[in-house]
Amino acid sequence: MHETAARPSLPLVATEEEADIRQAVRSICESFGPRYARDCHEAGQPPRQLWRALADQGFVGANVPQQWGGGGQGIVALSVIAEEAAASGNAMLMLVLSSAMGGSILDRHGTDAQKQQWLRGIADGTTKLAFAITESDAGSNSHNLRSELRRDGDGYLLRGQKVFTSGVEDADAVLVVARLRRDDGSLGKPCLSIVDVDAPGVTRTEIPMPYLGAETQWTLFFDDVSLEPDRLIGGEEGGLASVFDGLNPERIMIAALANGTARLALERASAYARERIVWNAAIGTHQGVAHPLAKCKIELELARLMTRKAAVLFDADSSLAGEAANLAKYAAAEAATHCVDTAIQTHGGNGISLEYGLSDLWWQTRFMRVGPVSSEMILNYVAQHLLGLPRSY
């Protein structure tokens, strides 16, 4: 059971505890300097020092139940931490992949032995999990997944390929979605397994990408990787439920990162608009500059509110969160992209230069409109499930 209230309640005023968390996270992140994430990327190193600093204060395991060494504060607290880190320029994907997705899945579907082995490490930051579901020929259609598990004695063999798997270079293991090969040779339901990154038969190739943050994107190859039965989460029949209890917190946390990044862009743009003098006046006095920034602020605050709603619903009952998680991810990704673009426009040519730190945010926020689920697929979801329109795909 979770240590959050069963009845959803959406507070509109931050508590002193939340304010303290935001201040502490921001202070830790800013102590590493404004270029920390880019420096890690250029050095080919994950942001381990910042991760450790946050973990030492209990922040990376804020959502994990207390009985497994975490803070017991749910996705609400973790999304606050992720937003504040992103607002400092450190949109840390491991807070999404390991803390939110891995932590939520193991909490809800792991055995006591799996929780003891994996969840305690997630809580204190000593264990990190990545997540692999995307395949080149499947896209958003999970029914077309071709990675497979085959029974092999008492265990299984994993074979297949995954793309756009983030943060593997800093992970101990990967949660891999694959379909069980039935006795008749057909592929059955998705299963979820824990695969060590250095297990025999696991190889990876880096995907060249523009700067998205400190983490790297990978293509993973699984060539008859041997797995014991205790590496399956939810067994042969419970994999789909496990996956979905990871996808909703993923959407919520990506929204939190987008909101933090949007805040950073608006802070920089507003400061520039106040300080940049042209024709004896700050450029922010002109409505052509001020109104686009004001519109971005409105969009951002609406996205933050929906993100909070989704987090509250997930903590109360994960089955309630699907609609809000999708809306939050859509709203935050759109708002963040608009905020960064407007911030660049406010800076003029300076917005493109690395010195002002805005161009680094562009691909990061633009990618959030594509993954982990595209804006178009969310619109399909809204049209079909919320408006009752005929399915379009």
C-alpha positions as CSV (number, residue, x, y, z in Angstrom):
1,M,0.0,0.0,0.0
2,H,1.1,3.6,-0.6
3,E,1.7,6.1,2.0
4,T,-0.4,8.8,0.2
5,A,-4.1,9.5,0.8
6,A,-6.5,7.2,-1.1
7,R,-8.8,10.2,-1.8
8,P,-7.4,12.5,-4.4
9,S,-6.8,16.1,-3.2
10,L,-5.2,18.8,-5.4
11,P,-3.7,21.5,-3.2
12,L,-3.3,24.8,-5.0
13,V,-0.9,26.4,-2.6
14,A,2.5,24.9,-2.0
15,T,3.3,23.7,1.5
16,E,6.4,24.8,3.4
17,E,7.8,21.3,2.9
18,E,7.4,21.6,-0.9
19,A,9.0,25.1,-0.9
20,D,11.9,23.6,1.2
21,I,12.3,20.8,-1.3
22,R,12.4,23.1,-4.2
23,Q,15.0,25.4,-2.6
24,A,17.2,22.5,-1.6
25,V,17.1,20.8,-5.0
26,R,17.8,24.1,-6.7
27,S,20.7,24.9,-4.4
28,I,22.3,21.5,-5.0
29,C,21.9,21.7,-8.8
30,E,23.2,25.3,-9.0
31,S,26.3,24.4,-7.0
32,F,27.4,22.4,-10.1
33,G,27.3,25.5,-12.3
34,P,25.2,26.3,-15.4
35,R,27.2,24.2,-17.8
36,Y,27.3,21.0,-15.8
37,A,25.0,19.0,-18.1
38,R,26.7,20.1,-21.3
39,D,30.2,19.4,-19.8
40,C,29.1,15.9,-18.9
41,H,27.8,15.3,-22.4
42,E,31.0,16.6,-24.0
43,A,33.1,14.5,-21.7
44,G,31.0,11.4,-22.5
45,Q,30.2,11.1,-18.8
46,P,26.8,10.7,-17.1
47,P,25.9,13.3,-14.4
48,R,26.9,11.0,-11.6
49,Q,28.1,13.6,-9.2
50,L,24.9,15.5,-9.3
51,W,22.9,12.3,-9.0
52,R,24.9,11.3,-5.9
53,A,24.4,14.8,-4.4
54,L,20.6,14.5,-4.8
55,A,20.6,10.9,-3.7
56,D,22.5,11.7,-0.5
57,Q,19.6,14.1,0.5
58,G,17.0,11.5,-0.3
59,F,15.6,13.2,-3.4
60,V,16.0,10.5,-6.0
61,G,14.0,8.0,-4.0
62,A,11.3,10.4,-2.8
63,N,8.5,8.4,-4.4
64,V,9.6,5.0,-3.1
65,P,7.7,3.7,-0.1
66,Q,9.4,4.1,3.2
67,Q,9.5,0.4,3.9
68,W,11.9,0.0,1.0
69,G,14.1,2.9,2.0
70,G,12.4,5.8,0.1
71,G,10.7,9.0,1.2
72,G,7.1,7.7,0.7
73,Q,6.0,11.0,-0.9
74,G,4.9,9.6,-4.3
75,I,5.2,11.0,-7.8
76,V,3.9,14.4,-6.6
77,A,7.2,15.0,-4.7
78,L,9.4,13.4,-7.4
79,S,7.8,15.6,-10.1
80,V,8.6,18.7,-8.0
81,I,12.2,17.5,-7.7
82,A,12.5,16.8,-11.5
83,E,11.0,20.2,-12.4
84,E,13.3,22.1,-10.1
85,A,16.4,20.2,-11.4
86,A,15.3,21.0,-15.0
87,A,14.8,24.6,-14.1
88,S,18.5,24.7,-13.1
89,G,19.4,23.3,-16.5
90,N,19.6,19.7,-15.5
91,A,16.8,17.7,-17.0
92,M,17.9,14.4,-15.4
93,L,16.3,11.5,-17.3
94,M,17.2,9.0,-14.6
95,L,14.6,10.6,-12.4
96,V,12.1,9.5,-15.0
97,L,13.6,6.1,-16.0
98,S,14.8,4.7,-12.7
99,S,13.1,6.6,-9.9
100,A,9.6,7.1,-11.5
101,M,9.3,4.2,-13.9
102,G,11.4,1.5,-12.3
103,G,10.3,2.6,-8.8
104,S,6.6,2.6,-9.6
105,I,6.7,-0.7,-11.5
106,L,8.6,-2.6,-8.8
107,D,6.5,-1.0,-6.1
108,R,3.3,-2.2,-7.6
109,H,4.2,-5.4,-9.4
110,G,7.5,-6.6,-8.0
111,T,7.9,-9.6,-5.6
112,D,9.3,-8.9,-2.1
113,A,12.6,-10.5,-3.4
114,Q,12.7,-8.2,-6.4
115,K,12.0,-5.2,-4.2
116,Q,14.7,-6.2,-1.8
117,Q,17.2,-6.6,-4.7
118,W,16.2,-3.6,-6.8
119,L,13.9,-1.2,-5.1
120,R,16.1,-0.4,-2.2
121,G,18.9,0.5,-4.5
122,I,16.5,2.8,-6.5
123,A,15.5,4.4,-3.3
124,D,19.0,5.4,-2.3
125,G,20.3,6.0,-5.8
126,T,22.9,3.2,-5.8
127,T,20.9,1.3,-8.4
128,K,19.7,2.7,-11.7
129,L,17.3,1.2,-14.3
130,A,16.8,2.2,-17.9
131,F,13.6,1.3,-19.8
132,A,13.5,-0.3,-23.3
133,I,10.2,-0.6,-25.3
134,T,10.6,1.3,-28.6
135,E,11.4,-0.7,-31.8
136,S,12.1,0.6,-35.3
137,D,9.2,-1.3,-36.9
138,A,6.6,-0.8,-34.1
139,G,6.6,2.9,-33.2
140,S,3.6,3.6,-31.0
141,N,2.0,0.3,-31.9
142,S,3.0,-2.1,-29.1
143,H,1.2,-4.9,-30.8
144,N,3.9,-4.9,-33.4
145,L,6.7,-5.5,-31.0
146,R,9.0,-8.3,-32.2
147,S,11.4,-8.7,-29.3
148,E,10.6,-12.1,-27.8
149,L,11.1,-14.3,-24.8
150,R,11.3,-18.0,-25.3
151,R,11.0,-20.5,-22.5
152,D,14.4,-22.3,-22.0
153,G,14.1,-24.9,-19.3
154,D,13.2,-23.1,-16.1
155,G,14.2,-19.8,-17.5
156,Y,14.0,-17.7,-20.7
157,L,16.0,-16.5,-23.6
158,L,15.6,-12.9,-24.8
159,R,16.1,-12.0,-28.4
160,G,15.4,-8.7,-30.2
161,Q,16.4,-5.1,-30.7
162,K,15.4,-1.8,-29.1
163,V,16.0,1.8,-30.2
164,F,16.0,5.2,-28.4
165,T,16.8,3.7,-25.1
166,S,18.1,6.5,-22.9
167,G,20.8,6.4,-20.2
168,V,22.0,2.9,-20.6
169,E,25.6,4.1,-20.1
170,D,24.6,4.9,-16.5
171,A,22.3,2.0,-15.7
172,D,22.8,-1.2,-13.9
173,A,20.0,-3.0,-15.7
174,V,17.3,-2.3,-18.3
175,L,13.6,-3.0,-18.0
176,V,12.9,-4.7,-21.4
177,V,9.4,-5.2,-22.9
178,A,9.3,-8.3,-25.0
179,R,6.5,-10.7,-26.1
180,L,6.4,-14.3,-24.9
181,R,6.7,-16.9,-27.7
182,R,3.8,-19.3,-27.3
183,D,3.9,-23.1,-27.8
184,D,2.2,-22.7,-31.2
185,G,5.0,-20.3,-32.3
186,S,2.9,-17.1,-32.2
187,L,3.9,-14.1,-30.1
188,G,1.7,-13.5,-27.0
189,K,1.3,-10.7,-24.5
190,P,4.1,-8.3,-23.6
191,C,6.3,-9.4,-20.6
192,L,8.6,-7.1,-18.6
193,S,12.0,-8.4,-17.6
194,I,15.1,-7.0,-15.8
195,V,18.2,-7.4,-17.9
196,D,21.7,-6.6,-16.7
197,V,23.4,-4.1,-19.1
198,D,26.5,-6.3,-19.1
199,A,24.8,-9.7,-19.4
200,P,26.2,-12.0,-22.1
201,G,24.4,-11.4,-25.4
202,V,23.6,-7.7,-24.7
203,T,25.4,-5.2,-27.0
204,R,24.6,-1.6,-27.8
205,T,25.3,1.1,-30.3
206,E,25.1,4.9,-29.7
207,I,22.6,6.8,-31.7
208,P,24.1,10.1,-33.0
209,M,21.9,12.9,-31.7
210,P,22.0,16.6,-31.2
211,Y,22.6,17.7,-27.7
212,L,19.5,16.7,-25.6
213,G,21.1,16.6,-22.2
214,A,23.8,14.7,-20.3
215,E,22.4,11.3,-21.2
216,T,22.9,9.3,-24.4
217,Q,20.5,7.4,-26.7
218,W,21.2,3.8,-27.6
219,T,20.2,0.9,-29.9
220,L,20.2,-2.3,-27.9
221,F,20.7,-5.8,-29.2
222,F,19.7,-8.9,-27.3
223,D,21.1,-12.2,-28.7
224,D,19.6,-15.1,-26.7
225,V,20.2,-13.4,-23.3
226,S,19.6,-15.9,-20.6
227,L,17.1,-14.8,-17.8
228,E,16.1,-16.6,-14.6
229,P,12.4,-16.6,-13.8
230,D,12.9,-14.1,-11.0
231,R,13.9,-11.5,-13.7
232,L,10.3,-11.3,-14.9
233,I,8.1,-8.6,-13.3
234,G,4.5,-9.8,-13.0
235,G,5.3,-13.2,-14.5
236,E,4.1,-14.3,-17.9
237,E,0.6,-12.8,-17.5
238,G,1.2,-9.6,-15.7
239,G,3.7,-7.8,-17.9
240,L,1.2,-5.5,-19.6
241,A,-0.1,-4.1,-16.3
242,S,3.5,-3.6,-15.2
243,V,4.3,-1.7,-18.4
244,F,1.3,0.6,-18.1
245,D,2.1,1.4,-14.5
246,G,5.5,2.7,-15.8
247,L,4.2,4.6,-18.8
248,N,1.9,7.0,-16.9
249,P,4.6,8.2,-14.4
250,E,6.9,8.5,-17.5
251,R,4.5,10.9,-19.0
252,I,4.1,12.9,-15.8
253,M,7.8,13.1,-15.2
254,I,8.5,14.2,-18.8
255,A,5.9,16.9,-18.3
256,A,7.7,17.9,-15.1
257,L,11.1,18.2,-16.9
258,A,9.4,20.2,-19.7
259,N,7.9,22.5,-17.2
260,G,11.2,23.1,-15.5
261,T,13.0,23.7,-18.8
262,A,10.2,26.2,-19.8
263,R,10.7,28.0,-16.6
264,L,14.4,28.3,-17.2
265,A,13.8,29.7,-20.7
266,L,11.3,32.2,-19.5
267,E,13.5,33.4,-16.7
268,R,16.4,34.0,-19.1
269,A,14.1,35.7,-21.7
270,S,12.4,37.9,-19.1
271,A,15.8,39.0,-17.6
272,Y,17.1,39.8,-21.1
273,A,13.9,41.8,-22.0
274,R,14.3,43.9,-18.8
275,E,18.0,44.6,-19.3
276,R,18.4,44.9,-23.1
277,I,18.1,48.6,-24.1
278,V,17.3,49.6,-27.7
279,W,16.3,53.2,-28.6
280,N,16.6,54.2,-25.0
281,A,14.1,51.7,-23.6
282,A,14.2,48.1,-22.4
283,I,12.8,45.8,-25.2
284,G,10.4,44.4,-22.7
285,T,8.4,47.7,-22.7
286,H,7.3,46.8,-26.2
287,Q,4.2,44.6,-26.5
288,G,5.7,42.8,-29.4
289,V,8.2,41.4,-27.0
290,A,6.1,41.3,-23.8
291,H,2.9,39.7,-25.0
292,P,4.5,36.6,-26.5
293,L,6.4,36.0,-23.2
294,A,3.2,36.6,-21.2
295,K,1.3,34.1,-23.4
296,C,4.1,31.6,-22.7
297,K,3.7,32.1,-19.0
298,I,0.0,31.4,-19.1
299,E,0.6,28.2,-21.1
300,L,3.3,27.1,-18.7
301,E,1.2,27.6,-15.6
302,L,-1.7,25.6,-17.2
303,A,0.7,22.8,-18.0
304,R,2.1,22.8,-14.4
305,L,-1.4,22.6,-13.0
306,M,-2.3,19.6,-15.2
307,T,1.0,17.9,-14.3
308,R,0.2,18.3,-10.6
309,K,-3.3,16.9,-11.1
310,A,-1.8,13.8,-13.0
311,A,0.7,13.2,-10.2
312,V,-1.9,13.4,-7.5
313,L,-4.2,11.0,-9.3
314,F,-1.4,8.5,-9.9
315,D,-0.4,8.5,-6.2
316,A,-4.0,8.1,-5.2
317,D,-4.8,5.3,-7.7
318,S,-2.7,4.6,-10.7
319,S,-5.7,3.5,-12.7
320,L,-7.1,7.1,-12.5
321,A,-4.0,8.8,-14.0
322,G,-4.1,7.8,-17.7
323,E,-6.2,10.7,-19.0
324,A,-4.4,13.4,-16.9
325,A,-0.9,12.0,-17.6
326,N,-1.5,12.2,-21.4
327,L,-2.9,15.7,-21.1
328,A,-0.1,16.9,-18.9
329,K,2.6,15.5,-21.2
330,Y,1.0,17.1,-24.3
331,A,0.4,20.5,-22.6
332,A,3.9,20.7,-21.0
333,A,5.8,19.6,-24.2
334,E,3.8,22.2,-26.3
335,A,4.3,24.9,-23.7
336,A,8.0,24.2,-23.3
337,T,8.7,24.3,-27.0
338,H,6.8,27.6,-27.3
339,C,8.7,29.0,-24.3
340,V,12.1,28.1,-25.6
341,D,11.3,29.3,-29.1
342,T,10.0,32.6,-27.8
343,A,13.0,33.0,-25.5
344,I,15.3,32.6,-28.5
345,Q,13.3,35.1,-30.5
346,T,13.5,37.6,-27.6
347,H,17.3,37.3,-27.7
348,G,17.5,37.8,-31.4
349,G,20.8,36.5,-32.7
350,N,22.1,36.1,-29.2
351,G,19.4,33.4,-28.7
352,I,21.3,31.1,-31.1
353,S,24.7,31.5,-29.5
354,L,25.9,28.9,-26.9
355,E,26.8,31.7,-24.5
356,Y,23.2,32.4,-23.6
357,G,22.3,28.8,-23.1
358,L,19.0,28.8,-25.0
359,S,19.9,26.8,-28.1
360,D,20.9,24.0,-25.8
361,L,17.2,23.8,-24.7
362,W,15.7,23.7,-28.2
363,W,16.3,20.1,-29.2
364,Q,15.6,18.9,-25.6
365,T,12.1,20.4,-25.6
366,R,11.4,19.7,-29.3
367,F,12.2,16.0,-28.6
368,M,9.6,16.0,-25.8
369,R,6.9,16.6,-28.4
370,V,7.9,13.4,-30.1
371,G,8.7,11.1,-27.2
372,P,8.0,9.1,-25.2
373,V,4.6,9.4,-27.0
374,S,4.0,11.8,-29.8
375,S,1.7,14.8,-29.7
376,E,-0.3,13.2,-32.5
377,M,-0.9,10.0,-30.6
378,I,-2.1,11.9,-27.6
379,L,-4.5,13.8,-29.8
380,N,-5.7,10.5,-31.1
381,Y,-6.3,9.4,-27.5
382,V,-8.2,12.5,-26.7
383,A,-10.4,12.3,-29.8
384,Q,-11.3,8.7,-29.3
385,H,-11.5,8.4,-25.5
386,L,-12.6,11.8,-24.3
387,L,-14.6,13.0,-27.3
388,G,-16.1,9.7,-28.4
389,L,-14.9,10.2,-32.0
390,P,-14.3,7.2,-34.3
391,R,-10.8,5.7,-34.0
392,S,-8.5,7.1,-36.7
393,Y,-5.7,4.6,-36.8
